[in-house]
């Protein structure tokens, strides 16, 4: 009987030690498998939100490099394209860039007014601040904007949905990666 009691105590001790070792192993595995903490200076890009220009975020406030835009190359856009583009005022509602979290400041106050004669105006506070030329490649769906404003002067891939356009800076000429959402309005806002 004493042997049975001793064997029972030994069995309980072995079970206890096994469970204790198993818990330590599981904790060590969980720590090893946990993802590494994200450093405080991670690269974060915000879309026109509060705090987009805080100190711990990636930003370069230099304008995109000036490029020569061959706006005559694609020829005259179709009648329907010219009518669509010139039917109202286009406002950059949002803009993002892989290198500048504050890029939307350069676009938000501006409005674009396209004209049938392939010119366009950049308008700030209901005043034309600059004019340029535009063209559209119907086959590639690329918009050509030629002006002095370095933020618009480029070629842009176009995504459309109704009277909303997304300009994507990813073409043969434009390598900025900037994306701009333009919404069409019938009139300029009251000043």
Backbone as JSON, one array per atom type, in Angstrom:
{
  "sequence": "XXXXXXXXXXXXXXXXXXXXXXXXXXXXXXXXXXXXXXXXXXXXXXXXXXXXXXXXXXXXXXXXXXXXXXXXXXXXXXXXXXXXXXXXXXXXXXXXXXXXXXXXXXXXXXXXXXXXXXXXXXXXXXXXXXXXXXXXXXXXXXXXXXXXXXXXXXXXXXXXXXXXXXXXXXXXXXXXXXXXXXXXXXXXXXX",
  "N": [[0.81, -1.18, 0.0], [1.97, 1.19, 0.76], [3.66, 1.5, -1.34], [1.94, 2.0, -3.46], [0.96, 4.5, -2.72], [3.32, 6.0, -2.81], [3.95, 5.7, -5.52], [1.74, 7.03, -6.64], [2.16, 9.65, -5.67], [4.57, 10.19, -6.97], [3.72, 10.03, -9.61], [1.9, 12.19, -9.71], [3.73, 14.27, -9.27], [5.3, 14.04, -11.56], [3.42, 14.64, -13.54], [2.81, 17.28, -12.83], [5.31, 18.56, -13.27], [5.6, 18.14, -16.02], [3.41, 19.6, -17.07], [4.13, 22.16, -16.21], [6.53, 22.58, -17.63], [5.49, 22.4, -20.22], [3.85, 24.69, -20.31], [5.82, 26.72, -20.17], [7.18, 26.25, -22.59], [5.15, 26.77, -24.48], [4.74, 29.51, -23.98], [7.24, 30.56, -24.7], [7.27, 29.89, -27.42], [5.12, 31.46, -28.3], [6.1, 34.04, -27.88], [8.27, 34.01, -29.63], [6.95, 33.7, -32.07], [5.46, 36.01, -32.28], [4.81, 39.05, -34.04], [7.35, 41.4, -34.96], [7.69, 44.48, -33.21], [6.31, 47.47, -34.62], [8.33, 50.05, -35.78], [8.51, 53.37, -34.39], [8.8, 55.34, -36.31], [7.4, 54.69, -38.69], [6.48, 54.4, -42.19], [3.9, 56.25, -43.15], [1.07, 57.03, -45.0], [-1.36, 59.39, -45.35], [-4.69, 60.27, -46.28], [-5.65, 63.26, -46.92], [-6.34, 63.78, -44.2], [-6.79, 64.73, -40.74], [-3.85, 65.56, -39.03], [-2.11, 64.76, -41.0], [0.27, 65.94, -41.54], [2.1, 65.43, -39.5], [5.06, 65.02, -37.45], [6.31, 62.45, -37.48], [6.08, 61.2, -39.93], [6.48, 60.2, -43.36], [7.56, 62.6, -45.61], [8.05, 64.81, -48.32], [8.3, 67.96, -49.36], [8.83, 69.06, -51.83], [8.03, 70.12, -55.15], [6.84, 68.04, -57.9], [9.18, 67.0, -60.47], [9.7, 69.22, -63.25], [8.35, 68.52, -66.4], [8.4, 68.03, -69.97], [5.51, 68.14, -71.67], [4.1, 66.47, -74.28], [1.6, 67.6, -75.59], [0.38, 67.92, -78.08], [0.73, 65.56, -79.39], [-1.25, 63.32, -79.17], [-3.3, 64.28, -80.78], [-6.45, 65.87, -81.71], [-8.99, 65.6, -79.29], [-11.98, 63.52, -79.19], [-15.32, 64.67, -80.04], [-17.21, 64.06, -78.08], [-15.53, 63.62, -75.86], [-14.37, 66.15, -75.54], [-16.68, 67.59, -74.92], [-17.45, 66.34, -72.53], [-15.23, 66.9, -70.82], [-15.3, 69.7, -70.75], [-17.7, 70.33, -69.57], [-18.09, 71.32, -67.01], [-16.75, 72.47, -63.85], [-13.78, 71.21, -62.51], [-12.84, 69.85, -59.49], [-10.15, 69.13, -57.38], [-10.64, 66.85, -55.07], [-9.26, 65.19, -53.37], [-5.9, 64.07, -52.79], [-3.11, 61.93, -53.08], [0.21, 60.84, -52.33], [3.12, 58.83, -52.73], [5.38, 59.87, -51.54], [4.9, 62.25, -50.19], [3.06, 63.31, -47.65], [1.55, 65.53, -47.38], [0.65, 66.44, -49.78], [-1.9, 67.02, -50.74], [-2.44, 69.64, -50.06], [-1.46, 71.12, -52.14], [-3.25, 70.74, -54.18], [-5.96, 70.92, -53.4], [-7.14, 73.64, -53.13], [-7.45, 74.39, -55.77], [-9.16, 74.67, -58.92], [-10.15, 73.22, -61.99], [-10.85, 74.25, -65.27], [-11.79, 73.07, -68.22], [-11.61, 73.74, -71.72], [-13.22, 73.71, -74.93], [-11.43, 74.22, -76.98], [-9.07, 72.96, -76.38], [-7.66, 74.17, -74.33], [-7.04, 74.95, -70.9], [-7.95, 76.25, -67.67], [-6.5, 77.07, -64.53], [-7.96, 77.65, -61.53], [-8.14, 79.63, -58.65], [-9.8, 80.61, -55.81], [-11.91, 81.67, -57.37], [-10.54, 83.02, -59.38], [-8.65, 83.09, -62.32], [-5.54, 81.69, -62.33], [-3.66, 80.55, -63.86], [-3.11, 79.27, -67.17], [-3.27, 76.6, -69.56], [-2.58, 73.87, -71.84], [-4.45, 71.03, -72.99], [-4.84, 67.54, -73.77], [-6.12, 64.4, -74.99], [-5.57, 60.97, -75.03], [-7.32, 58.69, -76.62], [-7.08, 55.92, -77.01], [-5.24, 54.94, -75.1], [-6.24, 56.03, -72.8], [-5.21, 58.36, -71.54], [-4.57, 61.45, -70.07], [-3.28, 64.51, -71.1], [-1.68, 67.19, -69.68], [-0.46, 70.35, -70.03], [1.28, 72.85, -68.58], [2.46, 75.55, -66.43], [2.25, 74.97, -63.76], [3.69, 72.8, -61.56], [2.46, 70.68, -60.3], [0.24, 69.84, -61.75], [1.17, 69.71, -64.37], [1.78, 67.28, -66.5], [1.48, 63.87, -67.7], [-1.36, 61.79, -67.34], [-2.82, 58.76, -66.29], [-6.2, 57.81, -66.62], [-9.01, 57.15, -64.64], [-12.43, 56.69, -64.68], [-15.66, 57.47, -63.35], [-18.77, 58.19, -63.81], [-19.2, 61.61, -63.26], [-16.67, 61.87, -62.12], [-13.2, 61.77, -61.89], [-10.18, 59.96, -61.64], [-6.93, 60.84, -61.51], [-4.0, 59.29, -62.32], [-0.68, 59.12, -61.56], [1.15, 57.49, -63.28], [2.58, 56.91, -65.85], [4.3, 56.78, -69.07], [5.73, 59.17, -69.03], [5.06, 60.38, -66.58], [6.13, 59.63, -63.48], [5.55, 59.95, -60.86], [3.67, 58.79, -59.14], [1.6, 60.0, -57.89], [-1.83, 60.38, -57.01], [-4.92, 61.75, -57.9], [-8.14, 62.76, -57.07], [-10.73, 64.02, -58.92], [-13.68, 65.85, -58.85], [-16.55, 66.77, -60.69], [-18.21, 69.83, -60.82], [-21.04, 71.96, -61.33], [-20.74, 74.69, -61.04], [-18.5, 77.21, -59.75], [-17.54, 77.44, -56.27], [-19.12, 79.76, -54.0], [-17.38, 82.67, -53.14]],
  "CA": [[0.0, 0.0, 0.0], [2.87, 2.33, 0.78], [4.22, 1.62, -2.69], [0.9, 2.64, -4.26], [0.92, 5.92, -2.35], [4.54, 6.6, -3.33], [3.8, 5.76, -6.97], [0.75, 8.08, -6.91], [2.82, 10.94, -5.45], [5.55, 10.34, -8.04], [2.96, 10.29, -10.84], [1.42, 13.56, -9.64], [4.88, 15.16, -9.43], [5.7, 14.0, -12.98], [2.39, 15.38, -14.29], [2.99, 18.69, -12.5], [6.52, 19.04, -13.94], [5.32, 18.13, -17.45], [2.53, 20.74, -17.36], [4.89, 23.37, -16.0], [7.44, 22.7, -18.78], [4.66, 22.64, -21.4], [3.46, 26.09, -20.28], [6.99, 27.52, -20.52], [7.44, 26.05, -24.01], [4.12, 27.5, -25.22], [5.0, 30.95, -23.84], [8.42, 30.87, -25.5], [6.87, 29.82, -28.82], [4.27, 32.61, -28.58], [6.98, 35.2, -27.96], [9.06, 33.87, -30.86], [6.08, 33.82, -33.23], [4.84, 37.33, -32.3], [5.47, 39.94, -35.0], [8.22, 42.42, -34.38], [6.97, 45.73, -33.05], [6.51, 48.43, -35.69], [9.07, 51.2, -35.26], [7.72, 54.59, -34.26], [8.94, 56.17, -37.5], [6.95, 53.93, -39.86], [6.08, 55.22, -43.32], [2.45, 56.3, -43.16], [0.52, 58.0, -45.93], [-2.75, 59.66, -45.02], [-5.43, 60.93, -47.34], [-6.3, 64.5, -46.51], [-6.91, 63.67, -42.87], [-6.15, 65.48, -39.68], [-2.58, 65.0, -38.61], [-1.35, 64.23, -42.13], [1.58, 66.57, -41.62], [2.79, 65.27, -38.24], [6.5, 64.89, -37.61], [6.82, 61.09, -37.63], [5.61, 60.6, -41.16], [7.3, 60.43, -44.54], [7.09, 63.69, -46.44], [8.96, 65.66, -49.04], [7.41, 69.0, -49.85], [9.26, 69.59, -53.11], [7.11, 69.79, -56.24], [7.34, 67.05, -58.86], [10.07, 67.62, -61.47], [9.05, 69.77, -64.43], [8.53, 67.69, -67.59], [7.83, 68.56, -71.2], [4.34, 67.32, -72.0], [3.81, 66.58, -75.72], [0.14, 67.59, -75.64], [-0.11, 67.85, -79.47], [0.96, 64.2, -79.9], [-2.42, 62.46, -79.41], [-4.27, 64.87, -81.7], [-7.65, 66.48, -81.13], [-9.9, 64.62, -78.68], [-13.3, 63.37, -79.81], [-16.31, 65.67, -79.65], [-17.81, 63.68, -76.79], [-14.52, 63.83, -74.82], [-14.27, 67.59, -75.31], [-17.9, 68.01, -74.23], [-17.37, 65.81, -71.16], [-14.23, 67.62, -70.05], [-15.64, 71.12, -70.61], [-19.07, 70.49, -69.1], [-18.18, 71.94, -65.69], [-15.49, 72.78, -63.16], [-13.23, 70.02, -61.88], [-12.19, 70.17, -58.22], [-9.39, 68.05, -56.74], [-11.2, 66.59, -53.74], [-8.25, 64.52, -52.56], [-4.68, 63.71, -53.51], [-2.15, 61.18, -52.27], [1.51, 60.64, -52.95], [3.94, 57.91, -51.95], [6.51, 60.54, -50.91], [4.53, 63.5, -49.53], [1.76, 63.14, -47.0], [0.84, 66.81, -47.38], [0.49, 66.83, -51.18], [-3.25, 67.51, -51.0], [-2.44, 71.1, -49.92], [-1.13, 71.71, -53.43], [-4.33, 70.52, -55.13], [-7.3, 71.17, -52.87], [-7.77, 74.94, -53.41], [-7.48, 74.67, -57.21], [-10.23, 74.15, -59.76], [-9.77, 73.17, -63.4], [-11.91, 74.47, -66.23], [-11.34, 72.67, -69.54], [-12.33, 74.39, -72.8], [-13.34, 72.93, -76.16], [-10.28, 74.48, -77.85], [-7.94, 72.25, -75.78], [-6.98, 74.95, -73.3], [-7.7, 74.84, -69.6], [-7.57, 77.25, -66.68], [-6.41, 76.71, -63.12], [-8.68, 78.72, -60.83], [-8.07, 79.64, -57.19], [-10.7, 81.63, -55.28], [-12.68, 82.2, -58.5], [-9.69, 83.81, -60.27], [-7.74, 82.29, -63.15], [-4.14, 81.95, -61.95], [-2.8, 80.02, -64.91], [-3.76, 78.56, -68.27], [-2.42, 75.63, -70.22], [-3.2, 73.08, -72.91], [-4.74, 69.66, -72.64], [-5.17, 66.59, -74.85], [-6.55, 63.11, -74.45], [-5.3, 59.81, -75.87], [-8.51, 57.84, -76.48], [-6.7, 54.51, -76.98], [-4.56, 54.6, -73.84], [-6.96, 56.7, -71.73], [-4.22, 59.2, -70.88], [-4.81, 62.88, -70.16], [-2.06, 65.32, -71.2], [-1.84, 68.55, -69.17], [0.76, 71.12, -70.2], [1.16, 74.16, -67.94], [3.61, 75.85, -65.58], [2.01, 74.4, -62.42], [4.37, 71.5, -61.57], [1.63, 69.63, -59.72], [-0.65, 69.33, -62.79], [1.9, 69.55, -65.63], [2.23, 65.91, -66.68], [0.49, 62.98, -68.32], [-2.07, 61.09, -66.27], [-3.78, 57.71, -66.6], [-7.51, 58.25, -66.15], [-10.07, 56.22, -64.24], [-13.65, 57.51, -64.63], [-16.93, 56.95, -62.88], [-19.68, 59.33, -63.88], [-18.49, 62.88, -63.33], [-15.52, 61.79, -61.22], [-12.0, 61.24, -62.54], [-8.98, 59.74, -60.84], [-5.71, 61.01, -62.29], [-2.98, 58.42, -61.74], [0.65, 59.47, -62.03], [1.9, 56.29, -63.61], [2.62, 56.82, -67.31], [5.67, 56.8, -69.58], [6.35, 60.43, -68.63], [4.77, 60.68, -65.18], [6.55, 58.55, -62.58], [5.4, 60.47, -59.5], [2.82, 57.95, -58.31], [0.54, 60.82, -57.29], [-3.2, 60.11, -57.46], [-5.78, 62.89, -57.61], [-9.56, 62.56, -57.39], [-11.4, 65.24, -59.36], [-15.14, 65.79, -58.98], [-17.07, 67.84, -61.53], [-19.3, 70.64, -60.28], [-21.6, 72.83, -62.36], [-20.28, 76.06, -60.86], [-17.49, 77.42, -58.71], [-18.16, 77.78, -54.99], [-19.18, 81.19, -53.67], [-16.16, 83.09, -52.44]],
  "C": [[0.86, 1.26, 0.0], [3.45, 2.56, -0.6], [3.2, 2.32, -3.59], [0.83, 4.14, -3.98], [2.15, 6.64, -2.93], [4.47, 6.72, -4.87], [2.81, 6.86, -7.37], [1.36, 9.46, -6.76], [3.82, 11.2, -6.57], [4.85, 10.67, -9.36], [2.44, 11.72, -10.86], [2.56, 14.57, -9.83], [5.31, 15.2, -10.89], [4.7, 14.78, -13.84], [2.56, 16.88, -14.08], [4.19, 19.27, -13.27], [6.31, 19.11, -15.47], [4.46, 19.32, -17.83], [3.28, 22.06, -17.23], [5.86, 23.61, -17.18], [6.67, 23.0, -20.06], [4.23, 24.1, -21.46], [4.63, 26.99, -20.68], [7.27, 27.44, -22.02], [6.42, 26.83, -24.85], [4.34, 29.0, -25.15], [6.2, 31.36, -24.69], [8.09, 30.86, -26.99], [6.02, 31.02, -29.2], [5.1, 33.88, -28.72], [7.78, 35.17, -29.25], [8.21, 34.11, -32.1], [5.44, 35.2, -33.33], [5.57, 38.22, -33.3], [6.31, 40.98, -34.28], [7.45, 43.72, -34.26], [7.31, 46.7, -34.18], [7.26, 49.63, -35.13], [8.21, 52.45, -35.29], [7.77, 55.44, -35.52], [8.52, 55.4, -38.75], [6.47, 54.88, -40.94], [4.57, 55.15, -43.44], [2.02, 57.37, -44.15], [-0.95, 58.17, -45.6], [-3.39, 60.39, -46.18], [-6.18, 62.09, -46.73], [-6.94, 64.42, -45.13], [-6.21, 64.58, -41.89], [-4.85, 64.8, -39.31], [-1.74, 64.46, -39.76], [0.04, 64.83, -42.22], [2.33, 66.48, -40.29], [4.23, 64.86, -38.47], [6.99, 63.48, -37.91], [6.41, 60.43, -38.94], [6.48, 61.02, -42.33], [6.73, 61.58, -45.35], [8.26, 64.42, -47.08], [8.08, 66.72, -49.67], [7.88, 69.65, -51.14], [8.26, 69.22, -54.2], [7.69, 68.72, -57.15], [8.25, 67.74, -59.89], [9.28, 68.1, -62.69], [9.36, 68.88, -65.63], [7.94, 68.41, -68.8], [6.71, 67.61, -71.62], [4.0, 67.51, -73.48], [2.3, 66.54, -75.97], [-0.42, 67.56, -77.07], [-0.05, 66.42, -80.01], [-0.32, 63.39, -80.13], [-3.45, 63.03, -80.38], [-5.49, 65.41, -80.95], [-8.56, 65.4, -80.54], [-11.25, 64.58, -79.4], [-14.25, 64.45, -79.3], [-16.92, 65.34, -78.29], [-16.82, 63.88, -75.63], [-14.4, 65.32, -74.5], [-15.5, 68.1, -74.56], [-17.89, 67.56, -72.77], [-16.42, 66.64, -70.3], [-14.65, 69.07, -69.79], [-17.03, 71.36, -70.05], [-19.19, 71.12, -67.71], [-16.8, 72.26, -65.16], [-15.04, 71.54, -62.39], [-12.44, 70.41, -60.63], [-11.43, 68.96, -57.69], [-9.86, 67.86, -55.3], [-10.17, 65.96, -52.81], [-7.04, 64.21, -53.42], [-3.77, 62.96, -52.55], [-0.87, 61.0, -53.07], [2.31, 59.67, -52.1], [5.09, 58.6, -51.21], [6.15, 61.81, -50.16], [3.13, 63.36, -48.95], [0.94, 64.42, -46.99], [0.53, 67.29, -48.8], [-0.9, 67.42, -51.47], [-3.34, 69.02, -50.85], [-2.17, 71.78, -51.25], [-2.28, 71.61, -54.43], [-5.68, 71.05, -54.65], [-7.88, 72.54, -53.21], [-7.96, 75.24, -54.9], [-8.7, 74.03, -57.86], [-9.72, 74.18, -61.19], [-11.0, 73.4, -64.25], [-11.34, 74.17, -67.6], [-12.21, 73.35, -70.59], [-12.26, 73.52, -74.05], [-12.12, 73.1, -77.07], [-8.97, 73.88, -77.31], [-7.05, 73.15, -74.91], [-7.71, 74.66, -71.99], [-7.15, 75.91, -68.67], [-7.46, 76.6, -65.31], [-6.96, 77.9, -62.35], [-8.5, 78.53, -59.32], [-8.89, 80.83, -56.71], [-11.38, 82.41, -56.4], [-11.87, 83.11, -59.42], [-8.77, 82.86, -61.03], [-6.3, 82.68, -62.79], [-3.17, 81.42, -63.01], [-3.66, 79.34, -65.97], [-2.76, 77.61, -68.91], [-3.17, 74.93, -71.33], [-3.43, 71.65, -72.42], [-5.02, 68.84, -73.9], [-5.55, 65.27, -74.18], [-6.27, 62.02, -75.46], [-6.43, 58.81, -75.64], [-8.15, 56.36, -76.36], [-6.1, 54.11, -75.63], [-5.25, 55.17, -72.61], [-6.0, 57.52, -70.86], [-4.56, 60.66, -71.15], [-3.47, 63.61, -70.15], [-2.39, 66.72, -70.69], [-0.5, 69.26, -69.27], [0.54, 72.52, -69.64], [2.4, 74.39, -67.09], [3.46, 75.27, -64.18], [2.63, 73.0, -62.36], [3.51, 70.36, -61.02], [0.63, 69.06, -60.73], [0.09, 69.02, -64.09], [2.46, 68.12, -65.74], [1.22, 65.15, -67.52], [-0.1, 62.13, -67.21], [-2.94, 59.97, -66.84], [-5.1, 58.11, -65.96], [-8.37, 57.04, -65.79], [-11.31, 57.09, -64.08], [-14.81, 56.74, -64.03], [-17.89, 58.12, -62.83], [-18.89, 60.61, -64.07], [-17.42, 62.95, -62.25], [-14.37, 61.16, -62.0], [-10.92, 61.04, -61.49], [-7.8, 59.88, -61.79], [-4.62, 60.2, -61.59], [-1.64, 58.73, -62.38], [1.52, 58.26, -62.26], [1.82, 56.08, -65.12], [4.08, 56.77, -67.75], [6.42, 58.05, -69.13], [6.22, 60.67, -67.13], [5.12, 59.48, -64.3], [6.38, 58.95, -61.12], [4.61, 59.54, -58.59], [1.71, 58.71, -57.63], [-0.81, 60.39, -57.87], [-4.08, 61.26, -56.99], [-7.21, 62.52, -57.99], [-10.17, 63.91, -57.71], [-12.9, 64.98, -59.46], [-15.6, 66.99, -59.79], [-18.24, 68.51, -60.82], [-19.78, 71.57, -61.39], [-21.12, 74.27, -62.25], [-19.24, 76.12, -59.76], [-18.18, 77.74, -57.4], [-18.17, 79.3, -54.77], [-17.95, 81.54, -52.84], [-16.44, 83.63, -51.07]]
}
